[in-house]
């Protein structure tokens, strides 16, 4: 619980934060209206209108550089004055412009802006995808400043997935580059991120030193607005966990007053929660309640909801301490729902990272293949030149000609041997890639299991168990690829057998449920096998959870057949079936996942609940591997 309390406060550091001043009372602060927090002045509205006019003129004149800049400016305006979702829309428009114009650096810079907004809306999988795209572009064009900025962003994402040691290492890599080239403003942000990770590693003195270094750098380069205010908020968090509460409150007030002065509501939200947290740590629950409620209100209004579930948790605990158990239960339910969604985003981000690493390995293989082809072409050219030389040498005698021909044949033989060896090396390398991907997925599964063991809530444990099975279904595919002889296809019958055994073992149901695969051998490519495997995983899980209650024995049948150009998948059980009008069980996430995967494969679903449950999928226009 202490770690969760620490999370809610440290997460606020990401966006700067600001509490009330000593001259304001708690009641005065909480009565502030939106107009008090974000003054709607004529200049602000005029700025919005200017952006819109600039976009229209740029489109008319086909001035794409100005158009991209205007989209980014309007995105920043929405980020400061409305909601992050609107900001994301305009950043995506800018990305589309830069892609079309092949503006690599501008494209990478915009991806980094998108990372911050996705992080603010807790869409960490999308943020991870964007930052790795930016990093790849910076590395390709040799932009060291961009590489360092990407490292800092990656450390921020690792922070939100509790990978603090790894996040700190990325910060140190960024700082090394920034010190070398003198990027002091960027280095200030890297020190701030380093301080945040060090705090979670319980290195309080080191964390305080890093945050003070960030503050000194911002002051040195003349930055006194949002970035500096964020550092004050971060230092307040450090002071708080050093139990230096007066110093913490003083820093929160600096942030709050600064944010109020520049009129940015989203920078006023975190300190409101932070002040409430200080009161919680001091056992002043009645004083803490208005602050946490106000923080929740601001989060909902501006769309920055990544820490919403943690504030629900605080409010639930406060109500419980105050003896208001009705409100405590209400906010606890909101916390459970939000926490479950948060865990899903963390899993999605892990999946996204694995996908990026897998795609990078594929690109490396393509490069190796191209290099091999170029090498072969050069050797072939040399061979042609040699043959031409041999024809000339014929004039000087058959002896020299025959001698040279023997030499060339010997060289060709050695060349063929080398090419065969290289082909075997490439095949071994591809198998090793699949092996490593499978091991990484096993590691993810183990990490989820470890996290699950620390959970006490049944619904959260069930969600984590489902995630383990999904990761396992993908891991089996990569295991089959590196164990088999065909590196491009999966034999589905054997895959379903292994998948069924794994799920039965997970639910400890080997003695009561039997899984049969009535189908011929059928090979599918990886892009098809993965979503079909996830679909079958969800259906098997549902059957084992709901079809055979109270130890009832039964059977589940799986079949996958090809008919003309279609692919037919059927999963059925002889369990208790689904009664008419009954409400769906569970969270509904599995059903939604099945529908999305079916849509991805251009398929349709039909169900039959007579004599158990049967689900049939028809995937159109499929080619068998």
C-alpha positions in Angstrom: 0.0 0.0 0.0 2.9 2.4 0.8 4.2 1.8 -2.7 0.9 2.7 -4.3 0.7 5.9 -2.2 4.2 6.7 -3.4 3.1 6.0 -7.0 0.3 8.5 -6.9 2.6 11.4 -5.9 5.6 10.6 -8.1 3.4 10.1 -11.1 2.3 13.7 -10.7 5.9 14.9 -11.3 5.6 14.0 -14.9 3.3 17.0 -15.6 4.4 19.6 -13.0 2.1 20.5 -10.2 1.1 23.2 -7.9 -0.8 23.6 -4.5 -2.3 26.6 -2.7 -0.3 29.3 -1.1 -0.1 29.8 2.6 -2.4 32.9 2.3 -5.2 30.8 0.9 -7.5 28.8 3.0 -8.5 25.2 2.1 -12.1 26.3 1.5 -11.1 29.3 -0.8 -9.0 27.0 -3.0 -11.7 24.4 -3.4 -14.4 27.0 -4.3 -12.3 28.3 -7.2 -14.1 28.1 -10.5 -12.7 27.0 -13.9 -12.5 30.7 -14.9 -10.4 31.3 -11.8 -8.0 28.5 -12.7 -7.9 29.0 -16.5 -8.8 32.6 -17.3 -10.5 32.8 -20.7 -8.9 35.9 -22.0 -9.2 37.5 -25.4 -5.5 36.8 -26.2 -6.0 33.1 -25.6 -9.0 32.9 -27.9 -7.3 35.0 -30.5 -4.3 32.6 -30.4 -6.7 29.8 -31.2 -8.3 31.7 -34.1 -4.8 32.5 -35.4 -3.8 28.9 -35.5 -7.0 28.0 -37.4 -6.4 30.7 -40.0 -2.8 29.7 -40.4 -3.9 26.1 -41.1 -6.5 27.2 -43.7 -4.0 29.4 -45.5 -1.2 26.8 -45.4 -3.5 24.2 -46.9 -4.6 26.6 -49.6 -1.0 27.6 -50.5 0.3 24.0 -50.0 2.9 25.4 -47.5 3.3 22.1 -45.7 6.1 23.1 -43.3 3.9 25.9 -41.9 0.9 23.5 -41.8 2.8 21.0 -39.7 4.0 23.8 -37.3 0.5 25.1 -37.0 -0.9 21.7 -36.2 1.7 21.3 -33.4 0.9 24.8 -32.1 -2.8 24.0 -32.0 -2.0 20.7 -30.2 0.0 22.6 -27.6 -2.9 25.1 -27.2 -5.4 22.2 -26.5 -2.8 20.6 -24.2 -2.7 23.8 -22.1 -6.4 24.8 -22.3 -8.7 21.9 -23.0 -8.1 18.1 -23.0 -5.2 15.9 -24.1 -7.4 13.9 -26.6 -7.7 17.0 -28.8 -4.0 17.7 -28.5 -3.3 14.1 -29.7 -5.6 14.5 -32.8 -3.6 17.6 -34.0 -0.2 15.9 -33.3 -1.3 13.0 -35.5 -2.3 15.4 -38.2 1.2 16.9 -38.1 2.7 13.4 -38.2 0.7 12.7 -41.4 2.1 15.9 -43.0 5.7 15.1 -42.1 5.4 11.6 -43.3 4.1 12.7 -46.7 6.8 15.3 -47.0 9.5 12.9 -45.8 10.6 15.3 -43.1 12.4 12.8 -40.9 13.6 15.1 -38.1 10.3 17.0 -37.8 8.5 13.6 -37.8 10.7 12.3 -34.9 10.3 15.5 -32.9 6.5 15.2 -33.2 6.5 11.5 -32.1 8.2 12.7 -28.9 5.5 15.3 -28.3 2.9 12.5 -28.9 4.7 10.3 -26.2 4.0 12.9 -23.5 0.3 13.2 -24.4 -0.2 9.4 -24.6 1.5 9.1 -21.2 -0.9 11.7 -19.8 -3.9 9.7 -21.0 -2.3 6.4 -19.6 -2.0 4.9 -23.1 1.5 3.6 -22.4 1.4 1.0 -25.2 0.9 3.8 -27.8 3.5 6.0 -26.0 6.0 3.2 -26.2 5.4 2.6 -29.9 5.8 6.4 -30.6 9.1 6.7 -28.7 10.7 3.8 -30.4 9.7 5.2 -33.8 11.3 8.5 -32.8 14.5 6.7 -31.6 14.8 4.7 -34.8 14.7 7.9 -36.9 17.2 9.8 -34.7 19.6 6.9 -34.9 19.2 6.7 -38.7 19.9 10.4 -39.2 22.6 10.5 -36.5 20.9 13.1 -34.3 22.5 12.6 -30.9 20.3 15.1 -29.2 17.2 13.3 -30.4 18.7 10.0 -29.3 19.3 11.4 -25.8 15.8 12.9 -25.6 14.3 9.5 -26.6 16.3 7.8 -23.8 14.8 10.3 -21.3 11.3 9.5 -22.6 11.9 5.8 -22.4 13.0 6.2 -18.8 9.7 8.0 -18.1 7.7 5.0 -19.5 9.8 2.5 -17.6 9.0 4.6 -14.4 5.3 4.0 -15.0 5.8 0.3 -15.4 7.8 0.1 -12.1 11.1 -0.5 -13.8 13.0 2.1 -11.8 16.5 0.7 -12.1 16.3 0.4 -15.8 14.7 3.8 -16.1 17.6 5.3 -14.1 20.1 3.7 -16.5 18.4 5.3 -19.5 18.6 8.7 -17.8 22.3 8.2 -17.2 22.8 7.3 -20.9 21.0 10.5 -21.9 23.0 12.6 -19.5 26.3 11.3 -20.8 25.3 12.5 -24.4 23.9 15.8 -23.2 27.0 16.6 -21.1 29.3 15.8 -24.1 27.4 18.1 -26.5 26.3 20.8 -23.9 22.5 20.3 -24.1 21.9 21.8 -20.7 18.1 22.3 -21.0 17.6 18.6 -22.0 20.0 17.5 -19.3 17.9 19.3 -16.7 14.9 17.1 -17.7 17.1 14.0 -17.6 18.2 14.8 -14.0 14.6 15.3 -13.0 13.6 11.9 -14.4 16.7 10.4 -12.7 15.6 11.8 -9.4 12.1 10.3 -9.8 13.5 6.8 -10.4 16.0 7.1 -7.6 13.2 8.0 -5.2 11.5 4.7 -5.9 14.8 3.0 -5.5 14.9 4.5 -1.9 18.0 6.6 -2.7 16.5 9.7 -1.1 19.7 11.7 -0.8 20.8 10.9 -4.3 17.3 11.7 -5.6 17.4 15.1 -3.8 20.8 15.9 -5.3 19.6 15.0 -8.8 16.5 17.2 -8.5 18.5 20.1 -7.2 20.9 19.7 -10.1 17.8 19.9 -12.5 16.6 23.1 -10.7 20.1 24.7 -11.0 20.3 23.9 -14.7 16.8 25.3 -15.5 17.7 28.5 -13.6 21.1 28.7 -15.4 19.4 28.6 -18.9 16.7 31.1 -17.8 13.7 28.7 -17.7 11.3 29.8 -14.9 8.0 28.4 -16.0 6.5 24.9 -16.2 9.7 22.8 -16.3 11.1 24.5 -13.2 7.7 24.3 -11.5 7.6 20.6 -12.1 11.0 20.3 -10.4 9.7 22.1 -7.4 6.8 19.7 -7.2 9.2 16.8 -7.6 11.5 18.1 -4.8 8.4 18.5 -2.7 7.7 14.7 -3.1 11.3 13.9 -2.1 11.0 16.1 1.0 7.8 14.4 1.9 9.3 11.0 2.0 12.2 12.3 4.0 9.4 13.5 6.4 10.5 17.1 5.9 6.9 18.1 5.6 7.3 21.9 5.9 9.9 22.0 3.1 7.6 19.8 1.0 4.6 22.2 1.5 6.8 25.2 0.6 7.9 23.6 -2.7 4.3 22.6 -3.5 3.2 26.2 -2.9 5.9 27.5 -5.3 4.6 25.2 -8.0 0.9 26.1 -7.4 1.5 29.9 -7.4 3.6 29.6 -10.5 1.0 27.6 -12.4 -1.8 29.9 -11.3 0.2 32.8 -12.6 0.6 31.3 -16.1 -3.0 30.1 -16.1 -2.5 26.3 -16.7 -5.1 24.2 -14.9 -3.4 20.8 -15.6 -0.3 22.0 -13.7 -2.5 22.8 -10.7 -3.9 19.3 -10.3 -0.9 17.2 -9.0 -0.1 19.5 -6.0 -3.7 19.4 -5.0 -3.4 15.6 -4.6 0.1 16.0 -3.1 -1.1 18.3 -0.3 -3.9 15.8 0.4 -1.2 13.1 0.6 0.8 15.0 3.1 -2.3 15.2 5.3 -2.8 11.5 4.9 0.7 10.8 6.0 0.1 12.9 9.0 -3.2 11.2 9.8 -5.2 14.4 9.1 -7.9 12.6 7.0 -10.6 15.3 7.2 -8.1 17.9 6.0 -6.9 15.6 3.2 -10.4 14.8 1.8 -11.2 18.1 -0.1 -7.8 18.1 -1.8 -8.1 14.6 -3.2 -11.7 15.2 -4.3 -10.6 18.4 -6.1 -7.7 16.5 -7.8 -10.2 13.9 -9.1 -12.5 16.7 -10.4 -9.6 18.4 -12.3 -8.3 15.1 -13.8 -11.7 14.3 -15.2 -12.2 17.8 -16.6 -8.8 18.0 -18.4 -8.6 14.3 -19.4 -5.3 13.6 -17.7 -6.5 10.4 -16.0 -3.4 8.3 -15.6 -3.4 8.8 -11.8 -7.2 8.8 -11.4 -7.4 5.3 -10.0 -4.8 6.1 -7.3 -6.7 9.1 -6.1 -9.9 7.0 -5.9 -7.9 4.7 -3.6 -6.9 7.6 -1.4 -10.4 8.9 -1.2 -11.8 5.4 -0.3 -9.2 5.0 2.4 -10.0 8.5 3.8 -13.7 7.8 3.9 -13.0 4.5 5.7 -10.9 6.3 8.3 -13.7 8.8 8.8 -16.3 6.1 9.3 -18.2 6.9 6.1 -18.2 3.3 4.8 -20.9 3.9 2.0 -18.7 6.5 0.2 -15.6 4.4 1.0 -17.2 1.4 -0.8 -18.2 3.5 -3.8 -14.7 4.9 -4.3 -13.2 1.5 -3.7 -15.2 0.2 -6.6 -14.0 3.0 -8.8 -10.5 2.3 -7.7 -10.8 -1.4 -8.6 -12.1 -0.6 -12.1 -9.4 2.0 -12.7 -6.6 -0.2 -11.4 -7.6 -3.1 -13.6 -7.5 -0.7 -16.7 -4.1 0.5 -15.6 -2.7 -3.0 -15.4 -4.1 -3.7 -18.9 -2.2 -0.7 -20.2 1.0 -1.9 -18.6 0.6 -5.3 -20.2 -0.2 -3.7 -23.6 3.0 -1.6 -23.3 5.1 -4.7 -22.7 3.5 -6.4 -25.7 4.2 -3.3 -27.8 7.9 -3.3 -26.7 8.2 -7.0 -27.6 6.6 -6.3 -31.0 9.1 -3.5 -31.6 12.0 -5.7 -30.7 10.7 -8.5 -32.9 10.2 -6.2 -35.8 13.7 -4.8 -35.3 15.1 -8.3 -35.4 13.2 -9.0 -38.7 14.7 -5.8 -40.2 18.2 -7.0 -39.2 17.5 -10.3 -40.9 16.5 -8.5 -44.1 19.7 -6.4 -44.0 21.8 -9.6 -43.7 19.9 -11.1 -46.6 20.5 -8.1 -48.8 24.2 -8.1 -47.9 24.4 -11.7 -48.8 22.8 -11.1 -52.2 25.1 -8.1 -52.9 28.1 -10.2 -52.0 26.9 -13.0 -54.3 26.3 -10.5 -57.2 29.9 -9.1 -56.8 31.4 -12.6 -56.9 29.3 -13.4 -59.9 30.6 -10.3 -61.7 34.2 -11.3 -60.8 33.4 -14.8 -62.3 32.2 -13.2 -65.5 35.4 -11.1 -65.8 37.5 -14.3 -65.2 35.7 -16.1 -67.9 36.4 -13.2 -70.3 40.0 -13.4 -69.4 40.1 -17.1 -70.0 38.8 -16.6 -73.6 41.7 -14.2 -74.2 44.2 -16.5 -72.7 43.1 -19.2 -75.2 45.2 -17.4 -77.8 48.3 -18.2 -75.8 47.7 -21.8 -75.5 45.2 -24.6 -74.4 47.5 -25.4 -71.5 47.0 -22.1 -69.7 43.4 -22.1 -70.6 42.7 -25.6 -69.0 44.8 -24.7 -66.0 42.8 -21.5 -65.4 39.5 -23.3 -65.8 40.5 -25.8 -63.1 41.3 -23.0 -60.8 38.0 -21.3 -61.4 36.1 -24.5 -60.8 37.8 -25.0 -57.5 37.0 -21.3 -56.5 33.3 -21.9 -57.5 33.3 -25.1 -55.3 34.6 -23.2 -52.3 32.1 -20.4 -53.0 29.2 -22.8 -52.9 30.5 -24.3 -49.7 30.7 -20.8 -48.1 27.2 -19.9 -49.4 25.7 -23.2 -47.9 27.4 -22.4 -44.6 26.0 -18.8 -44.6 22.5 -20.1 -45.3 22.8 -22.4 -42.4 24.0 -19.6 -40.2 21.1 -17.4 -41.2 18.6 -20.2 -40.4 20.3 -20.7 -37.1 20.1 -17.0 -36.4 16.4 -16.8 -37.2 15.8 -19.8 -34.9 17.7 -18.0 -32.1 15.5 -14.9 -32.6 12.4 -17.0 -32.1 14.0 -18.7 -29.1 14.8 -15.4 -27.5 11.3 -14.0 -28.2 9.8 -17.1 -26.6 12.1 -16.6 -23.6 11.2 -13.0 -23.3 7.5 -13.9 -23.4 8.2 -16.5 -20.6 9.8 -13.7 -18.6 6.8 -11.5 -19.1 4.5 -14.4 -18.0 6.7 -14.9 -14.9 6.6 -11.2 -14.0 2.8 -11.2 -14.3 2.6 -14.3 -12.1 4.9 -12.6 -9.6 2.8 -9.5 -9.6 -0.4 -11.6 -9.3 0.9 -13.4 -6.2 1.0 -10.0 -4.4 -2.6 -9.1 -5.2 -5.4 -9.8 -2.8 -8.3 -8.9 -5.0 -9.9 -11.8 -6.8 -10.8 -9.8 -9.9 -7.3 -8.5 -10.3 -5.8 -11.9 -9.9 -8.2 -13.3 -12.5 -7.2 -10.6 -14.9 -3.5 -11.3 -14.3 -4.1 -15.0 -14.9 -5.9 -14.3 -18.2 -2.9 -12.2 -19.2 -0.5 -15.0 -18.4 -2.5 -17.4 -20.6 -2.4 -14.9 -23.5 1.3 -14.4 -23.2 1.7 -18.2 -23.0 -0.3 -18.7 -26.3 2.1 -16.4 -28.1 5.1 -18.0 -26.5 4.1 -21.5 -27.8 4.0 -20.2 -31.3 7.6 -18.9 -31.2 8.6 -22.2 -29.5 7.1 -24.2 -32.4 8.9 -21.9 -34.9 12.4 -22.5 -33.5 11.8 -26.2 -32.8 10.3 -26.9 -36.3 11.9 -27.2 -39.7 9.7 -24.6 -41.4 10.6 -21.2 -39.9 7.7 -19.4 -41.6 4.7 -21.6 -40.6 2.9 -23.1 -37.6 1.3 -26.6 -37.6 -1.9 -25.7 -35.9 -3.1 -29.1 -34.6 0.1 -29.7 -32.6 -0.1 -26.0 -31.5 -3.7 -26.4 -30.2 -2.7 -29.6 -28.3 0.1 -27.8 -26.5 -2.1 -24.7 -25.9 -4.8 -26.9 -24.4 -2.4 -28.8 -22.1 -1.0 -25.5 -20.8 -4.4 -24.0 -20.0 -5.6 -27.2 -18.4 -2.5 -27.1 -16.2 -3.2 -23.5 -15.3 -6.7 -24.3 -14.1 -5.7 -27.7 -12.6 -8.4 -29.3 -14.7 -6.6 -32.2 -16.4 -8.7 -34.8 -14.5 -12.1 -33.3 -15.2 -11.9 -31.8 -18.7 -10.6 -33.4 -21.9 -9.6 -31.3 -24.9 -9.9 -33.0 -28.4 -8.5 -31.6 -31.7 -10.4 -33.2 -34.5 -8.6 -31.8 -37.5 -6.0 -32.6 -40.2 -2.6 -31.1 -40.2 -2.8 -27.5 -41.3 0.0 -24.9 -41.5 -0.6 -21.1 -41.0 1.8 -18.2 -41.1 2.7 -16.4 -37.9 0.5 -13.3 -38.5 -2.5 -15.6 -38.8 -1.6 -18.1 -36.1 -1.1 -15.5 -33.3 -4.6 -14.0 -33.4 -6.3 -17.4 -33.9 -4.3 -18.8 -30.9 -5.4 -15.8 -28.8 -9.1 -16.5 -29.8 -8.8 -20.2 -28.9 -7.1 -19.3 -25.6 -10.0 -17.0 -24.6 -12.6 -19.6 -25.5 -10.8 -22.4 -23.7 -10.5 -20.2 -20.6 -14.2 -19.3 -20.7 -15.2 -23.0 -21.0 -13.0 -24.0 -18.1 -14.3 -21.1 -15.9 -18.0 -21.4 -16.6 -19.0 -24.5 -18.5 -18.1 -27.2 -15.9 -19.0 -25.9 -12.4 -18.7 -27.9 -9.2 -16.2 -30.4 -10.6 -18.5 -31.5 -13.5 -16.5 -33.5 -16.0 -16.7 -32.7 -19.7 -15.0 -32.3 -23.1 -14.0 -29.4 -25.3 -13.5 -29.9 -29.1 -11.4 -27.8 -31.4 -11.4 -28.0 -35.2 -9.8 -25.8 -37.8 -10.5 -26.6 -41.5 -10.0 -25.1 -44.9 -13.0 -24.8 -47.2 -12.3 -23.2 -50.6 -10.6 -19.9 -49.7 -12.1 -19.7 -46.2 -10.8 -20.9 -42.9 -13.3 -22.4 -40.5 -12.6 -22.5 -36.7 -15.0 -24.2 -34.2 -14.6 -24.5 -30.5 -17.4 -26.3 -28.6 -18.0 -27.9 -25.2 -20.7 -30.1 -23.6 -21.0 -28.0 -20.5 -24.0 -26.3 -18.9 -24.4 -23.9 -21.8 -25.8 -20.4 -21.6 -29.3 -19.8 -20.3 -31.5 -17.3 -22.2 -31.5 -13.9 -20.6 -28.5 -14.6 -18.4 -26.0 -11.8 -17.8 -22.5 -12.1 -19.1 -19.9 -13.2 -16.6 -16.6 -11.6 -16.0 -15.3 -8.2 -17.1 -16.2 -8.7 -20.8 -12.6 -8.0 -21.9 -12.1 -11.5 -23.3 -15.3 -11.2 -25.5 -14.1 -7.8 -26.7 -10.7 -9.2 -27.5 -12.2 -12.1 -29.5 -14.3 -9.6 -31.5 -11.4 -7.4 -32.3 -9.2 -10.3 -33.4 -12.0 -11.7 -35.5 -12.4 -8.3 -37.2 -8.7 -8.2 -37.8 -8.8 -11.5 -39.7 -11.9 -10.4 -41.7 -14.0 -13.0 -40.0 -17.5 -13.6 -38.6 -18.7 -15.2 -35.4 -21.8 -17.4 -34.8 -22.8 -19.2 -31.5 -25.0 -22.1 -30.6 -26.0 -22.9 -27.0 -27.8 -26.2 -27.5 -26.2 -29.1 -25.6 -23.4 -26.9 -24.3 -21.7 -24.0 -26.2 -20.3 -23.9 -29.7 -18.6 -20.9 -31.3 -17.9 -20.9 -35.0 -15.6 -18.5 -36.9 -15.5 -18.0 -40.7 -12.3 -16.2 -41.8 -12.6 -15.1 -45.5 -9.9 -15.3 -48.3 -7.1 -17.0 -46.4 -4.0 -18.5 -47.9 -2.5 -21.6 -46.2 1.2 -21.3 -45.5 
